[in-house]
Amino acid sequence: MKILKIEFLIQEGHFAASSEFQTLLNQIKIAILSVCWPDGSNRFTLYKKKKANGVVPIKKNCTAYLVRQGWTKEHRMSIASHLRPGPIDAVRQLSDGRCFAVEWETGNISSSHRALNKMAVGLLDGTLAGGVLILPSRDMYQYLTDRIGNYAEIEPYFPVWKNLSIRDGVLAVIEIEHDDLSMDIPPIQKGTDGRALR
């Protein structure tokens, strides 16, 4: 899998300049690059048909790598006393007691907004030192489950998060894309998330 872009919405203070953050960011990059399809290949190839590929299985290699590096998968956090957010895809406990969160988008564009908002609230209340949202590119999006959240669709809203007053923390969005397209491989299986195919 390819990383096209890393957009920092917030990159402030001691943590953003720390070696601890650089280590986490490198782990996230390696985790993304480790995502392959079909299983056993060394590239990420999508079945070349629009809306044909599921999205939930795509993040499995990524989260599996992070877990091997000491991250916790599907971790539910108390971000702000009045919120009851769902679990975060992967969380790493930091030396100062805060956490760093990674979300891999498997829902629609509303889910992308919720993920960034959840991490922003965590930054505001001091629960999180940072967070990263991983999103497919517009080109990749067309081969995935219909209406999946994507980078191009959320990019116009970046000024909302860039204007938050955070003195120490990181919030970033990573745009990813497939390596190849092919009709000679199986599509990525779709699962169910509530009533929607994913």
Contacts in CASP RR format, 6 or more apart in sequence:
PFRMAT RR
TARGET T0000
AUTHOR 0000-0000-0000
METHOD contacts of the structure
MODEL  1
MKILKIEFLIQEGHFAASSEFQTLLNQIKIAILSVCWPDGSNRFTLYKKK
KANGVVPIKKNCTAYLVRQGWTKEHRMSIASHLRPGPIDAVRQLSDGRCF
AVEWETGNISSSHRALNKMAVGLLDGTLAGGVLILPSRDMYQYLTDRIGN
YAEIEPYFPVWKNLSIRDGVLAVIEIEHDDLSMDIPPIQKGTDGRALR
1 32 0 8 1.000
1 33 0 8 1.000
1 34 0 8 1.000
1 35 0 8 1.000
1 36 0 8 1.000
1 44 0 8 1.000
1 176 0 8 1.000
1 177 0 8 1.000
1 178 0 8 1.000
1 179 0 8 1.000
2 44 0 8 1.000
2 176 0 8 1.000
2 177 0 8 1.000
2 178 0 8 1.000
2 179 0 8 1.000
3 29 0 8 1.000
3 32 0 8 1.000
3 33 0 8 1.000
3 174 0 8 1.000
3 175 0 8 1.000
3 176 0 8 1.000
4 137 0 8 1.000
4 151 0 8 1.000
4 175 0 8 1.000
4 176 0 8 1.000
4 177 0 8 1.000
5 151 0 8 1.000
5 174 0 8 1.000
5 175 0 8 1.000
6 172 0 8 1.000
6 173 0 8 1.000
6 174 0 8 1.000
6 175 0 8 1.000
7 155 0 8 1.000
7 158 0 8 1.000
7 172 0 8 1.000
7 173 0 8 1.000
7 174 0 8 1.000
7 175 0 8 1.000
8 170 0 8 1.000
8 171 0 8 1.000
8 172 0 8 1.000
9 116 0 8 1.000
9 158 0 8 1.000
9 161 0 8 1.000
9 162 0 8 1.000
9 171 0 8 1.000
9 172 0 8 1.000
9 173 0 8 1.000
10 123 0 8 1.000
10 130 0 8 1.000
10 161 0 8 1.000
10 162 0 8 1.000
10 164 0 8 1.000
10 166 0 8 1.000
10 169 0 8 1.000
10 170 0 8 1.000
10 171 0 8 1.000
10 172 0 8 1.000
11 169 0 8 1.000
11 170 0 8 1.000
11 172 0 8 1.000
12 166 0 8 1.000
12 167 0 8 1.000
12 168 0 8 1.000
12 169 0 8 1.000
12 170 0 8 1.000
13 167 0 8 1.000
13 168 0 8 1.000
13 169 0 8 1.000
14 168 0 8 1.000
15 21 0 8 1.000
15 94 0 8 1.000
15 96 0 8 1.000
15 129 0 8 1.000
15 130 0 8 1.000
15 168 0 8 1.000
15 169 0 8 1.000
15 170 0 8 1.000
16 168 0 8 1.000
16 169 0 8 1.000
16 170 0 8 1.000
20 94 0 8 1.000
20 95 0 8 1.000
21 100 0 8 1.000
21 129 0 8 1.000
21 170 0 8 1.000
24 92 0 8 1.000
24 100 0 8 1.000
25 132 0 8 1.000
27 65 0 8 1.000
27 66 0 8 1.000
27 69 0 8 1.000
27 71 0 8 1.000
28 66 0 8 1.000
28 102 0 8 1.000
28 132 0 8 1.000
28 174 0 8 1.000
30 65 0 8 1.000
31 61 0 8 1.000
31 62 0 8 1.000
31 63 0 8 1.000
31 65 0 8 1.000
31 66 0 8 1.000
31 69 0 8 1.000
32 62 0 8 1.000
32 134 0 8 1.000
32 174 0 8 1.000
32 176 0 8 1.000
34 61 0 8 1.000
34 62 0 8 1.000
34 65 0 8 1.000
35 44 0 8 1.000
35 58 0 8 1.000
35 59 0 8 1.000
35 61 0 8 1.000
35 62 0 8 1.000
36 42 0 8 1.000
36 43 0 8 1.000
36 44 0 8 1.000
36 61 0 8 1.000
37 44 0 8 1.000
37 45 0 8 1.000
37 46 0 8 1.000
37 58 0 8 1.000
37 185 0 8 1.000
37 188 0 8 1.000
38 45 0 8 1.000
38 185 0 8 1.000
38 186 0 8 1.000
43 179 0 8 1.000
43 180 0 8 1.000
44 178 0 8 1.000
44 179 0 8 1.000
44 180 0 8 1.000
45 178 0 8 1.000
45 179 0 8 1.000
45 180 0 8 1.000
45 181 0 8 1.000
45 182 0 8 1.000
45 185 0 8 1.000
46 53 0 8 1.000
46 140 0 8 1.000
46 143 0 8 1.000
46 144 0 8 1.000
46 178 0 8 1.000
46 180 0 8 1.000
46 181 0 8 1.000
46 182 0 8 1.000
46 188 0 8 1.000
47 53 0 8 1.000
47 143 0 8 1.000
47 181 0 8 1.000
47 182 0 8 1.000
47 183 0 8 1.000
47 185 0 8 1.000
47 186 0 8 1.000
47 187 0 8 1.000
47 188 0 8 1.000
48 143 0 8 1.000
48 181 0 8 1.000
48 182 0 8 1.000
48 183 0 8 1.000
49 143 0 8 1.000
49 183 0 8 1.000
49 187 0 8 1.000
50 142 0 8 1.000
50 143 0 8 1.000
51 142 0 8 1.000
51 143 0 8 1.000
51 144 0 8 1.000
51 145 0 8 1.000
51 146 0 8 1.000
52 143 0 8 1.000
52 187 0 8 1.000
53 143 0 8 1.000
53 144 0 8 1.000
53 145 0 8 1.000
53 187 0 8 1.000
53 188 0 8 1.000
53 190 0 8 1.000
54 144 0 8 1.000
54 145 0 8 1.000
54 187 0 8 1.000
54 188 0 8 1.000
54 189 0 8 1.000
54 190 0 8 1.000
54 191 0 8 1.000
54 197 0 8 1.000
54 198 0 8 1.000
55 105 0 8 1.000
55 106 0 8 1.000
55 107 0 8 1.000
55 144 0 8 1.000
55 145 0 8 1.000
55 148 0 8 1.000
55 188 0 8 1.000
55 198 0 8 1.000
56 106 0 8 1.000
56 191 0 8 1.000
56 193 0 8 1.000
56 198 0 8 1.000
57 188 0 8 1.000
57 189 0 8 1.000
58 104 0 8 1.000
58 106 0 8 1.000
58 188 0 8 1.000
59 89 0 8 1.000
59 104 0 8 1.000
59 106 0 8 1.000
59 134 0 8 1.000
62 90 0 8 1.000
62 104 0 8 1.000
62 134 0 8 1.000
63 71 0 8 1.000
63 73 0 8 1.000
63 89 0 8 1.000
63 90 0 8 1.000
63 104 0 8 1.000
66 73 0 8 1.000
66 90 0 8 1.000
66 92 0 8 1.000
66 102 0 8 1.000
67 73 0 8 1.000
67 90 0 8 1.000
69 92 0 8 1.000
70 92 0 8 1.000
71 90 0 8 1.000
71 91 0 8 1.000
71 92 0 8 1.000
71 102 0 8 1.000
72 90 0 8 1.000
72 91 0 8 1.000
72 92 0 8 1.000
72 93 0 8 1.000
73 89 0 8 1.000
73 90 0 8 1.000
74 87 0 8 1.000
74 88 0 8 1.000
74 89 0 8 1.000
75 87 0 8 1.000
75 88 0 8 1.000
75 90 0 8 1.000
75 91 0 8 1.000
75 99 0 8 1.000
76 85 0 8 1.000
76 86 0 8 1.000
76 87 0 8 1.000
76 88 0 8 1.000
77 85 0 8 1.000
77 88 0 8 1.000
77 91 0 8 1.000
77 99 0 8 1.000
77 101 0 8 1.000
77 127 0 8 1.000
77 128 0 8 1.000
78 127 0 8 1.000
79 85 0 8 1.000
79 118 0 8 1.000
79 121 0 8 1.000
79 122 0 8 1.000
79 125 0 8 1.000
79 127 0 8 1.000
79 128 0 8 1.000
80 121 0 8 1.000
80 122 0 8 1.000
80 124 0 8 1.000
80 125 0 8 1.000
80 127 0 8 1.000
83 118 0 8 1.000
83 121 0 8 1.000
85 114 0 8 1.000
85 118 0 8 1.000
88 101 0 8 1.000
88 102 0 8 1.000
88 103 0 8 1.000
88 118 0 8 1.000
89 101 0 8 1.000
89 102 0 8 1.000
89 103 0 8 1.000
89 104 0 8 1.000
90 101 0 8 1.000
90 102 0 8 1.000
91 99 0 8 1.000
91 100 0 8 1.000
91 101 0 8 1.000
91 102 0 8 1.000
92 99 0 8 1.000
92 100 0 8 1.000
93 99 0 8 1.000
94 100 0 8 1.000
94 129 0 8 1.000
96 129 0 8 1.000
98 126 0 8 1.000
98 127 0 8 1.000
98 128 0 8 1.000
98 129 0 8 1.000
98 130 0 8 1.000
99 127 0 8 1.000
99 128 0 8 1.000
99 129 0 8 1.000
99 130 0 8 1.000
100 128 0 8 1.000
100 129 0 8 1.000
100 130 0 8 1.000
100 131 0 8 1.000
100 170 0 8 1.000
101 119 0 8 1.000
101 128 0 8 1.000
101 130 0 8 1.000
101 131 0 8 1.000
101 132 0 8 1.000
102 131 0 8 1.000
102 132 0 8 1.000
102 134 0 8 1.000
103 115 0 8 1.000
103 118 0 8 1.000
103 119 0 8 1.000
103 131 0 8 1.000
103 132 0 8 1.000
103 133 0 8 1.000
103 134 0 8 1.000
104 134 0 8 1.000
105 111 0 8 1.000
105 112 0 8 1.000
105 115 0 8 1.000
105 133 0 8 1.000
105 134 0 8 1.000
105 135 0 8 1.000
105 136 0 8 1.000
105 148 0 8 1.000
105 149 0 8 1.000
105 150 0 8 1.000
106 148 0 8 1.000
106 193 0 8 1.000
106 198 0 8 1.000
107 145 0 8 1.000
107 148 0 8 1.000
107 149 0 8 1.000
107 193 0 8 1.000
107 196 0 8 1.000
107 198 0 8 1.000
108 147 0 8 1.000
108 148 0 8 1.000
108 149 0 8 1.000
109 147 0 8 1.000
109 149 0 8 1.000
109 150 0 8 1.000
109 153 0 8 1.000
109 154 0 8 1.000
111 149 0 8 1.000
112 133 0 8 1.000
112 135 0 8 1.000
112 149 0 8 1.000
112 150 0 8 1.000
112 153 0 8 1.000
112 154 0 8 1.000
113 154 0 8 1.000
113 157 0 8 1.000
115 133 0 8 1.000
116 133 0 8 1.000
116 154 0 8 1.000
116 161 0 8 1.000
116 171 0 8 1.000
116 173 0 8 1.000
119 128 0 8 1.000
119 130 0 8 1.000
119 131 0 8 1.000
119 133 0 8 1.000
119 171 0 8 1.000
120 161 0 8 1.000
120 164 0 8 1.000
120 171 0 8 1.000
122 128 0 8 1.000
123 129 0 8 1.000
123 130 0 8 1.000
123 131 0 8 1.000
123 164 0 8 1.000
123 166 0 8 1.000
123 169 0 8 1.000
123 171 0 8 1.000
124 164 0 8 1.000
124 166 0 8 1.000
128 169 0 8 1.000
129 168 0 8 1.000
129 169 0 8 1.000
129 170 0 8 1.000
130 169 0 8 1.000
130 170 0 8 1.000
130 171 0 8 1.000
131 170 0 8 1.000
131 171 0 8 1.000
131 172 0 8 1.000
132 170 0 8 1.000
132 171 0 8 1.000
132 172 0 8 1.000
132 173 0 8 1.000
132 174 0 8 1.000
133 172 0 8 1.000
133 173 0 8 1.000
133 174 0 8 1.000
134 173 0 8 1.000
134 174 0 8 1.000
134 176 0 8 1.000
135 149 0 8 1.000
135 150 0 8 1.000
135 151 0 8 1.000
135 154 0 8 1.000
135 173 0 8 1.000
135 174 0 8 1.000
135 175 0 8 1.000
135 176 0 8 1.000
136 144 0 8 1.000
136 148 0 8 1.000
136 149 0 8 1.000
136 150 0 8 1.000
136 151 0 8 1.000
136 175 0 8 1.000
136 176 0 8 1.000
136 177 0 8 1.000
137 150 0 8 1.000
137 151 0 8 1.000
137 152 0 8 1.000
137 175 0 8 1.000
137 176 0 8 1.000
137 177 0 8 1.000
138 150 0 8 1.000
138 151 0 8 1.000
138 152 0 8 1.000
138 153 0 8 1.000
139 177 0 8 1.000
140 150 0 8 1.000
140 176 0 8 1.000
140 177 0 8 1.000
140 178 0 8 1.000
141 148 0 8 1.000
141 149 0 8 1.000
141 150 0 8 1.000
141 152 0 8 1.000
143 178 0 8 1.000
143 181 0 8 1.000
145 190 0 8 1.000
145 196 0 8 1.000
145 197 0 8 1.000
145 198 0 8 1.000
148 198 0 8 1.000
151 173 0 8 1.000
151 175 0 8 1.000
154 173 0 8 1.000
158 173 0 8 1.000
161 171 0 8 1.000
164 171 0 8 1.000
190 197 0 8 1.000
190 198 0 8 1.000
191 197 0 8 1.000
191 198 0 8 1.000
192 198 0 8 1.000
END
